[in-house]
Amino acid sequence: MGIKALGYVVVETARPAEWDRFLTAFVGTMRVADAADGAALYRVDDRVFRLRVQPGEREWFVAAGYEVDSRAALDALADKVAAAGRPVDWASAGEAAGRGAEALFRTTDPAGNGLELYCGDARTAEPFVSPIGVPGFVTGAMGMGHAVFSAPNFNETIAFHCDVLGFHQTDMPRFQLFGPEGPSMGFAFLHADNGRHHSIAFGEGPIPPSGAVHIMLELPSLIEVGKAHDRMKAMGYPESATLGRHVNDETTGFYVQTPSGFDLEIGCDSLVIDPATWQTTRHEAISVWGHEWAWQKAMKQQQEQGEHA
């Protein structure tokens, strides 16, 4: 048994009030009682929290927390991580409980991306109630969603996640993001032991200033995605990519910049795979339609300004 699912994410910020507005008034998550150390906790389902936003001096994606099946599996995974030359920092019982876990250790992959591996997933009987009426998010056995990172040492990092942690290749494309004459960039979309197309993914490149590329939350319908898109525009949040549909995981959605600089993908109708029988694909395009990125718009504006200069 490898990784079950993405359980939660941890963010450090000097802008906790902005994060609170973003997550409650825009995304529609449910804020619950703060952690003992003062971190703000947010729910999207029956897990005790899915997003932990802790105060600090920087805007930084601290870690993605991934669940494994049992304490025995967690202990075995810690041995494998240590044997691979990566750090293993066990949390105290109190720290683990504060993460909604039975036991937990922290590590980093060969690119330095923060990870927390844990067993035991605390749930609550208190109903999820969105402050803005979002009916719910698509989670369950597929976990919170997915997290996407960068890795300059791409092949080494992917090998660690597959051979050591136990993720599996879903889609392994190379994209020509800057046109047919530009350099290609490798990507890796990796699934856990559930039906979500990818629970973690990587782009070949330097680590972003915020520590991550994006996280994804799935809404139950296109209507809810459209309403979220309207809220983004009304509240003035920067759109990182317009509405569109991906080729590989078939998600229809958009991307918005979070207060810490990395993006949040909000989508629906994502492909559900059979992890036991899936054969690795290598798609040649990112999107079926839409998804014009902010950097693409900026390049167009620069070209237009140059033509009119």
C-alpha positions as a Python dict, from the first residue, in 0.01 Angstrom:
ca = {
    (1, 'M'): (0, 0, 0),
    (2, 'G'): (141, 337, -103),
    (3, 'I'): (0, 686, -55),
    (4, 'K'): (-376, 694, 8),
    (5, 'A'): (-451, 1060, -72),
    (6, 'L'): (-368, 1425, -15),
    (7, 'G'): (-496, 1499, 334),
    (8, 'Y'): (-416, 1865, 395),
    (9, 'V'): (-180, 2151, 312),
    (10, 'V'): (16, 2388, 537),
    (11, 'V'): (80, 2752, 443),
    (12, 'E'): (289, 3017, 618),
    (13, 'T'): (183, 3377, 571),
    (14, 'A'): (232, 3730, 698),
    (15, 'R'): (-119, 3806, 566),
    (16, 'P'): (-354, 3586, 773),
    (17, 'A'): (-651, 3824, 738),
    (18, 'E'): (-621, 3819, 358),
    (19, 'W'): (-605, 3439, 363),
    (20, 'D'): (-913, 3423, 584),
    (21, 'R'): (-1112, 3639, 343),
    (22, 'F'): (-984, 3438, 45),
    (23, 'L'): (-1077, 3101, 194),
    (24, 'T'): (-1410, 3190, 354),
    (25, 'A'): (-1566, 3464, 140),
    (26, 'F'): (-1429, 3349, -196),
    (27, 'V'): (-1356, 2974, -183),
    (28, 'G'): (-1628, 2898, 69),
    (29, 'T'): (-1434, 2688, 318),
    (30, 'M'): (-1547, 2661, 680),
    (31, 'R'): (-1320, 2811, 943),
    (32, 'V'): (-1308, 2613, 1266),
    (33, 'A'): (-1139, 2672, 1601),
    (34, 'D'): (-776, 2774, 1565),
    (35, 'A'): (-499, 2526, 1639),
    (36, 'A'): (-334, 2537, 1980),
    (37, 'D'): (-38, 2727, 1831),
    (38, 'G'): (-261, 2992, 1673),
    (39, 'A'): (-275, 2860, 1317),
    (40, 'A'): (-607, 2909, 1137),
    (41, 'L'): (-779, 2586, 1027),
    (42, 'Y'): (-1030, 2544, 745),
    (43, 'R'): (-1258, 2256, 650),
    (44, 'V'): (-1406, 2151, 315),
    (45, 'D'): (-1559, 1821, 431),
    (46, 'D'): (-1571, 1598, 740),
    (47, 'R'): (-1194, 1598, 801),
    (48, 'V'): (-1104, 1816, 1101),
    (49, 'F'): (-922, 2050, 862),
    (50, 'R'): (-785, 2056, 509),
    (51, 'L'): (-599, 2388, 510),
    (52, 'R'): (-372, 2509, 790),
    (53, 'V'): (-267, 2874, 757),
    (54, 'Q'): (-3, 2961, 1015),
    (55, 'P'): (132, 3310, 1085),
    (56, 'G'): (492, 3380, 989),
    (57, 'E'): (723, 3627, 824),
    (58, 'R'): (706, 3497, 467),
    (59, 'E'): (460, 3378, 204),
    (60, 'W'): (545, 3011, 174),
    (61, 'F'): (385, 2676, 97),
    (62, 'V'): (520, 2476, 388),
    (63, 'A'): (404, 2124, 309),
    (64, 'A'): (150, 1892, 155),
    (65, 'G'): (33, 1623, 395),
    (66, 'Y'): (-23, 1277, 247),
    (67, 'E'): (-195, 991, 427),
    (68, 'V'): (-77, 629, 435),
    (69, 'D'): (-280, 326, 539),
    (70, 'S'): (-143, 240, 884),
    (71, 'R'): (123, 304, 1146),
    (72, 'A'): (317, 3, 1019),
    (73, 'A'): (309, 147, 668),
    (74, 'L'): (421, 486, 798),
    (75, 'D'): (714, 334, 989),
    (76, 'A'): (821, 138, 680),
    (77, 'L'): (794, 450, 466),
    (78, 'A'): (1009, 647, 711),
    (79, 'D'): (1279, 378, 682),
    (80, 'K'): (1268, 402, 301),
    (81, 'V'): (1288, 782, 309),
    (82, 'A'): (1588, 771, 544),
    (83, 'A'): (1758, 505, 330),
    (84, 'A'): (1713, 736, 29),
    (85, 'G'): (1910, 1004, 212),
    (86, 'R'): (1619, 1234, 289),
    (87, 'P'): (1545, 1375, 638),
    (88, 'V'): (1291, 1210, 867),
    (89, 'D'): (1163, 1445, 1138),
    (90, 'W'): (901, 1278, 1356),
    (91, 'A'): (636, 1505, 1506),
    (92, 'S'): (550, 1478, 1874),
    (93, 'A'): (221, 1313, 1967),
    (94, 'G'): (75, 1657, 2031),
    (95, 'E'): (190, 1793, 1696),
    (96, 'A'): (49, 1491, 1515),
    (97, 'A'): (-285, 1529, 1692),
    (98, 'G'): (-284, 1894, 1589),
    (99, 'R'): (-263, 1777, 1229),
    (100, 'G'): (-556, 1540, 1278),
    (101, 'A'): (-318, 1244, 1262),
    (102, 'E'): (-217, 946, 1474),
    (103, 'A'): (151, 980, 1380),
    (104, 'L'): (344, 1198, 1138),
    (105, 'F'): (691, 1272, 1006),
    (106, 'R'): (820, 1561, 796),
    (107, 'T'): (1060, 1535, 507),
    (108, 'T'): (1157, 1700, 179),
    (109, 'D'): (1199, 1554, -167),
    (110, 'P'): (1527, 1594, -362),
    (111, 'A'): (1408, 1933, -491),
    (112, 'G'): (1342, 2055, -136),
    (113, 'N'): (961, 2050, -158),
    (114, 'G'): (798, 2013, 185),
    (115, 'L'): (607, 1693, 264),
    (116, 'E'): (434, 1552, 569),
    (117, 'L'): (349, 1180, 573),
    (118, 'Y'): (98, 1059, 829),
    (119, 'C'): (-144, 786, 933),
    (120, 'G'): (-477, 814, 1107),
    (121, 'D'): (-719, 1072, 969),
    (122, 'A'): (-933, 1251, 1227),
    (123, 'R'): (-1293, 1321, 1123),
    (124, 'T'): (-1577, 1515, 1281),
    (125, 'A'): (-1952, 1461, 1296),
    (126, 'E'): (-2012, 1837, 1282),
    (127, 'P'): (-2169, 1913, 942),
    (128, 'F'): (-1969, 2112, 689),
    (129, 'V'): (-2137, 2450, 648),
    (130, 'S'): (-1990, 2694, 399),
    (131, 'P'): (-2028, 3060, 501),
    (132, 'I'): (-2128, 3146, 143),
    (133, 'G'): (-2344, 2843, 67),
    (134, 'V'): (-2104, 2621, -127),
    (135, 'P'): (-2275, 2279, -104),
    (136, 'G'): (-1951, 2085, -65),
    (137, 'F'): (-1629, 1974, -232),
    (138, 'V'): (-1540, 1647, -404),
    (139, 'T'): (-1316, 1461, -160),
    (140, 'G'): (-1391, 1124, 3),
    (141, 'A'): (-1147, 846, -80),
    (142, 'M'): (-983, 1073, -341),
    (143, 'G'): (-864, 1313, -74),
    (144, 'M'): (-852, 1691, -67),
    (145, 'G'): (-742, 1742, -428),
    (146, 'H'): (-388, 1777, -557),
    (147, 'A'): (-70, 1979, -508),
    (148, 'V'): (173, 2080, -784),
    (149, 'F'): (541, 2160, -732),
    (150, 'S'): (850, 2238, -938),
    (151, 'A'): (1171, 2039, -953),
    (152, 'P'): (1491, 2157, -1122),
    (153, 'N'): (1634, 1805, -1069),
    (154, 'F'): (1325, 1663, -1235),
    (155, 'N'): (1420, 1297, -1295),
    (156, 'E'): (1568, 1251, -949),
    (157, 'T'): (1264, 1404, -783),
    (158, 'I'): (1015, 1193, -978),
    (159, 'A'): (1213, 878, -901),
    (160, 'F'): (1195, 960, -530),
    (161, 'H'): (819, 1009, -536),
    (162, 'C'): (754, 690, -731),
    (163, 'D'): (1025, 451, -608),
    (164, 'V'): (1041, 564, -245),
    (165, 'L'): (706, 720, -153),
    (166, 'G'): (492, 498, -373),
    (167, 'F'): (314, 735, -611),
    (168, 'H'): (238, 605, -962),
    (169, 'Q'): (276, 766, -1303),
    (170, 'T'): (-49, 885, -1461),
    (171, 'D'): (61, 1122, -1735),
    (172, 'M'): (424, 1206, -1826),
    (173, 'P'): (414, 1471, -2101),
    (174, 'R'): (656, 1728, -2234),
    (175, 'F'): (499, 2059, -2330),
    (176, 'Q'): (623, 2334, -2565),
    (177, 'L'): (494, 2619, -2351),
    (178, 'F'): (678, 2888, -2547),
    (179, 'G'): (592, 2771, -2897),
    (180, 'P'): (739, 2508, -3131),
    (181, 'E'): (1078, 2681, -3141),
    (182, 'G'): (1112, 2710, -2764),
    (183, 'P'): (1246, 2455, -2516),
    (184, 'S'): (1021, 2174, -2398),
    (185, 'M'): (940, 2125, -2030),
    (186, 'G'): (881, 1792, -1862),
    (187, 'F'): (579, 1734, -1640),
    (188, 'A'): (482, 1444, -1416),
    (189, 'F'): (127, 1379, -1299),
    (190, 'L'): (129, 1110, -1030),
    (191, 'H'): (-164, 930, -871),
    (192, 'A'): (-199, 784, -526),
    (193, 'D'): (-393, 466, -443),
    (194, 'N'): (-728, 621, -530),
    (195, 'G'): (-926, 732, -834),
    (196, 'R'): (-807, 1093, -856),
    (197, 'H'): (-608, 1144, -1177),
    (198, 'H'): (-321, 1300, -984),
    (199, 'S'): (-269, 1378, -618),
    (200, 'I'): (71, 1534, -681),
    (201, 'A'): (240, 1674, -991),
    (202, 'F'): (566, 1839, -1093),
    (203, 'G'): (694, 2075, -1357),
    (204, 'E'): (1057, 2076, -1465),
    (205, 'G'): (1198, 2406, -1345),
    (206, 'P'): (1313, 2621, -1053),
    (207, 'I'): (1123, 2633, -723),
    (208, 'P'): (876, 2926, -729),
    (209, 'P'): (919, 3211, -478),
    (210, 'S'): (611, 3083, -290),
    (211, 'G'): (736, 2723, -271),
    (212, 'A'): (462, 2565, -486),
    (213, 'V'): (289, 2602, -822),
    (214, 'H'): (-71, 2539, -722),
    (215, 'I'): (-319, 2336, -524),
    (216, 'M'): (-656, 2214, -652),
    (217, 'L'): (-1002, 2188, -498),
    (218, 'E'): (-1286, 2019, -686),
    (219, 'L'): (-1643, 2152, -675),
    (220, 'P'): (-1947, 1933, -748),
    (221, 'S'): (-2072, 2110, -1062),
    (222, 'L'): (-1994, 2359, -1336),
    (223, 'I'): (-2254, 2590, -1183),
    (224, 'E'): (-2048, 2610, -862),
    (225, 'V'): (-1729, 2669, -1063),
    (226, 'G'): (-1901, 2949, -1252),
    (227, 'K'): (-2023, 3109, -931),
    (228, 'A'): (-1670, 3091, -790),
    (229, 'H'): (-1538, 3254, -1107),
    (230, 'D'): (-1787, 3537, -1063),
    (231, 'R'): (-1679, 3580, -699),
    (232, 'M'): (-1315, 3598, -806),
    (233, 'K'): (-1391, 3883, -1046),
    (234, 'A'): (-1616, 4066, -802),
    (235, 'M'): (-1360, 4046, -522),
    (236, 'G'): (-1070, 4150, -744),
    (237, 'Y'): (-849, 3843, -710),
    (238, 'P'): (-592, 3798, -988),
    (239, 'E'): (-694, 3536, -1245),
    (240, 'S'): (-392, 3318, -1328),
    (241, 'A'): (-568, 3120, -1603),
    (242, 'T'): (-907, 3168, -1762),
    (243, 'L'): (-1178, 2903, -1764),
    (244, 'G'): (-1083, 2596, -1965),
    (245, 'R'): (-1075, 2218, -1977),
    (246, 'H'): (-761, 2010, -1934),
    (247, 'V'): (-676, 1726, -2168),
    (248, 'N'): (-534, 1477, -1922),
    (249, 'D'): (-759, 1493, -1614),
    (250, 'E'): (-1059, 1644, -1799),
    (251, 'T'): (-1110, 1905, -1526),
    (252, 'T'): (-1304, 2216, -1625),
    (253, 'G'): (-1205, 2516, -1419),
    (254, 'F'): (-985, 2819, -1369),
    (255, 'Y'): (-683, 2932, -1167),
    (256, 'V'): (-663, 3220, -920),
    (257, 'Q'): (-364, 3359, -732),
    (258, 'T'): (-370, 3304, -356),
    (259, 'P'): (-253, 3570, -107),
    (260, 'S'): (82, 3389, -83),
    (261, 'G'): (149, 3390, -458),
    (262, 'F'): (94, 3029, -562),
    (263, 'D'): (-228, 2944, -744),
    (264, 'L'): (-550, 2769, -654),
    (265, 'E'): (-719, 2566, -926),
    (266, 'I'): (-1095, 2544, -885),
    (267, 'G'): (-1256, 2287, -1111),
    (268, 'C'): (-1519, 2019, -1161),
    (269, 'D'): (-1595, 1698, -1353),
    (270, 'S'): (-1245, 1559, -1307),
    (271, 'L'): (-1161, 1220, -1457),
    (272, 'V'): (-1175, 928, -1213),
    (273, 'I'): (-925, 655, -1299),
    (274, 'D'): (-883, 294, -1191),
    (275, 'P'): (-540, 308, -1022),
    (276, 'A'): (-500, -70, -1046),
    (277, 'T'): (-521, -81, -1426),
    (278, 'W'): (-416, 265, -1542),
    (279, 'Q'): (-152, 280, -1817),
    (280, 'T'): (73, 586, -1827),
    (281, 'T'): (-23, 843, -2091),
    (282, 'R'): (182, 1121, -2253),
    (283, 'H'): (-54, 1390, -2368),
    (284, 'E'): (80, 1657, -2602),
    (285, 'A'): (-141, 1949, -2498),
    (286, 'I'): (-241, 2105, -2168),
    (287, 'S'): (-595, 2212, -2250),
    (288, 'V'): (-879, 2116, -2485),
    (289, 'W'): (-1001, 2476, -2477),
    (290, 'G'): (-947, 2790, -2270),
    (291, 'H'): (-685, 2831, -1998),
    (292, 'E'): (-516, 3143, -2126),
    (293, 'W'): (-248, 3208, -1865),
    (294, 'A'): (-166, 3546, -1717),
    (295, 'W'): (191, 3522, -1846),
    (296, 'Q'): (58, 3455, -2197),
    (297, 'K'): (-159, 3765, -2176),
    (298, 'A'): (142, 3966, -2057),
    (299, 'M'): (352, 3842, -2350),
    (300, 'K'): (77, 3939, -2595),
    (301, 'Q'): (56, 4288, -2445),
    (302, 'Q'): (433, 4331, -2472),
    (303, 'Q'): (424, 4223, -2837),
    (304, 'E'): (138, 4461, -2912),
    (305, 'Q'): (315, 4749, -2740),
    (306, 'G'): (630, 4673, -2940),
    (307, 'E'): (436, 4672, -3268),
    (308, 'H'): (284, 5012, -3187),
    (309, 'A'): (602, 5170, -3057),
}
